[in-house]
């Protein structure tokens, strides 16, 4: 995405990248970057949280309109959790029981099924 954004910008089309991998995106040198301190894959807001998704989109559009120059990074004020411990614990399977892992797999499968049905218009 970062390279596509740079190409679009070089051809006169303004872009803003929303992402969670700050070091990688900044290294690529995108023109405008909205960084969310969320787990990878959640740069558009918290899953199933329409309010956080709308806030993230609104902020991204503001970044697009107001960035003072190239390679501008804006930090989203939203937080994944009030406690930063999630960064240490997120996806650490050694801290989960086999039952908890299975429960999370089922939850993930349900979310994927909902997304697929919405995508397919069911």
KAUR-V177147 format. One record per pair of residues at least 24 apart in sequence whose ideal C-beta (glycine too) atoms are under 10 Angstrom apart, sorted by sequence separation. I is the first residue (numbers start at 1). GAP is how many residues later the second one is. If there is no record, write none. Layout:
I & GAP
I & GAP
This chain:
1 & 24
2 & 24
5 & 24
6 & 24
18 & 24
19 & 24
20 & 24
36 & 24
52 & 24
2 & 25
3 & 25
5 & 25
6 & 25
18 & 25
19 & 25
34 & 25
53 & 25
2 & 26
3 & 26
4 & 26
5 & 26
17 & 26
18 & 26
34 & 26
52 & 26
1 & 27
2 & 27
3 & 27
5 & 27
18 & 27
33 & 27
34 & 27
51 & 27
52 & 27
2 & 28
5 & 28
32 & 28
34 & 28
35 & 28
52 & 28
1 & 29
2 & 29
34 & 29
49 & 29
33 & 30
34 & 30
2 & 31
32 & 31
45 & 31
32 & 32
46 & 32
31 & 33
32 & 33
34 & 33
43 & 33
45 & 33
46 & 33
32 & 34
33 & 34
46 & 34
32 & 35
46 & 35
31 & 36
32 & 36
32 & 37
18 & 38
31 & 38
32 & 38
33 & 38
34 & 38
35 & 38
37 & 38
38 & 38
42 & 38
18 & 39
31 & 39
32 & 39
33 & 39
34 & 39
35 & 39
36 & 39
37 & 39
30 & 40
31 & 40
32 & 40
33 & 40
34 & 40
35 & 40
36 & 40
37 & 40
38 & 40
18 & 41
29 & 41
30 & 41
31 & 41
32 & 41
33 & 41
34 & 41
35 & 41
36 & 41
37 & 41
38 & 41
39 & 41
1 & 42
18 & 42
29 & 42
30 & 42
32 & 42
33 & 42
34 & 42
36 & 42
37 & 42
38 & 42
16 & 43
17 & 43
28 & 43
30 & 43
36 & 43
37 & 43
38 & 43
16 & 44
36 & 44
37 & 44
16 & 45
18 & 45
26 & 45
16 & 46
17 & 46
16 & 47
26 & 47
37 & 47
39 & 47
16 & 48
25 & 48
38 & 48
39 & 48
15 & 49
16 & 49
37 & 49
14 & 50
37 & 50
40 & 50
14 & 51
16 & 51
22 & 51
39 & 51
40 & 51
38 & 52
39 & 52
14 & 53
22 & 53
19 & 54
16 & 56
17 & 56
20 & 56
16 & 58
18 & 58
20 & 60
9 & 61
48 & 63
6 & 64
47 & 64
48 & 66
47 & 68
